[in-house]
Each structure stands twice: as C-alpha cells, then as structure tokens.
Amino acid sequence: MTDNRRLEPRKNAFLFGSILFDDRSPEIDCLVWDESPSGAMIEITGPAPIPDQFNLAIGPHRRPLTCTVVRRDGRRLGVVFGDAFSPTPV
C-alpha cells in the first residue's frame, strides 16, 4: 500500500506545461501527468536542475502558478501550488 499525502484527489491531465524562471533563464518544457486544485505531478524532458520553487504555466491560456516541489522521482516532480503546502511540525 502506498502512502498518499496529497491534499486532494488528482485527475489525469496529460497537458503540456512550462517551468518558468526569471527573465534571464529559458523556460523548461514539461508534461503535466495529473493535477488538482492544490498540486500536480509533472515530468521534465531532460536532466535540467529544477529548483525547489518555480512558476508553472499549464496550457496556453492559464496564468502561471507558483509551485513548491514536495517530491522528486527521477524526471518526475510532485508539486503543490501556492501556499497549499504547510510542513507538519516536528
């Protein structure tokens, strides 16, 4: 059994997206496998280093969302949008 820590159920998306940085850095294309109002699972196309926080544009008509990486598995990243992530205090 897997340990699902997602805040909300995700739906299959299979959408193209772009990871956006500052104006000096090129965007990185990605595939959005699934998403919910609070997060998504994305996959980058190559071995580019991705910071823990970035903006994600999904599709051509949605405004970019601020993301925080909460899971890394090879080229796949689990992200939460905005301030949806609040770590559990230790």
C-alpha positions in Angstrom: 0.0 0.0 0.0 1.3 3.5 -0.9 1.4 6.4 1.5 -0.7 9.1 -0.3 0.0 12.5 1.2 -1.9 14.6 -1.4 -4.2 17.3 -0.1 -6.9 16.5 -2.7 -7.5 13.7 -5.3 -5.8 14.3 -8.6 -7.3 13.9 -12.1 -5.4 12.8 -15.1 -4.4 15.8 -17.1 -1.8 14.9 -19.8 -1.2 18.6 -20.6 1.9 20.4 -21.8 3.4 22.9 -19.5 6.4 25.2 -19.0 8.5 25.7 -15.9 9.3 29.5 -15.8 12.2 31.2 -14.2 13.4 34.8 -14.2 13.8 36.7 -17.5 17.4 35.6 -17.9 16.7 31.8 -17.9 15.0 29.8 -20.6 11.8 28.0 -19.7 11.8 24.2 -19.5 9.0 22.2 -21.1 7.2 19.6 -19.1 4.3 17.2 -19.2 1.6 17.5 -16.5 0.5 14.0 -15.7 -2.2 14.8 -13.2 -3.4 17.8 -11.2 -5.8 19.0 -8.6 -6.6 22.5 -7.3 -3.7 22.1 -4.8 -0.9 20.4 -6.9 0.3 18.3 -9.8 2.7 15.6 -10.9 4.9 16.9 -13.7 7.7 15.3 -15.8 10.6 17.3 -17.3 12.1 16.2 -20.6 15.7 16.2 -19.6 18.2 16.3 -16.8 17.9 20.0 -16.1 18.3 21.0 -12.5 15.0 22.3 -11.1 14.9 24.5 -8.0 12.5 23.8 -5.1 10.3 26.7 -6.1 9.3 28.0 -9.6 6.3 29.1 -11.7 4.4 26.6 -13.8 2.4 27.6 -16.8 -0.1 24.8 -17.8 -1.5 25.2 -21.3 -1.6 28.4 -23.3 -4.5 30.2 -21.6 -3.9 29.8 -17.9 -1.8 32.1 -15.8 1.3 30.7 -14.2 1.1 29.1 -10.8 3.7 29.3 -8.0 4.9 25.8 -7.2 6.9 24.1 -4.4 8.5 20.7 -5.1 7.5 18.2 -2.4 8.6 15.0 -4.2 11.3 14.1 -6.7 11.5 10.8 -8.5 13.9 10.9 -11.4 12.4 13.3 -14.0 9.0 13.4 -12.2 8.2 16.1 -9.7 5.3 16.3 -7.3 4.4 20.0 -6.7 2.0 21.9 -4.6 0.6 25.2 -5.8 0.9 28.5 -3.9 0.9 28.2 -0.1 -1.0 24.9 -0.1 2.0 23.1 1.4 2.5 23.5 5.1 5.0 21.1 6.6 4.0 19.1 9.6 5.8 20.5 12.7 8.3 18.0 14.2 
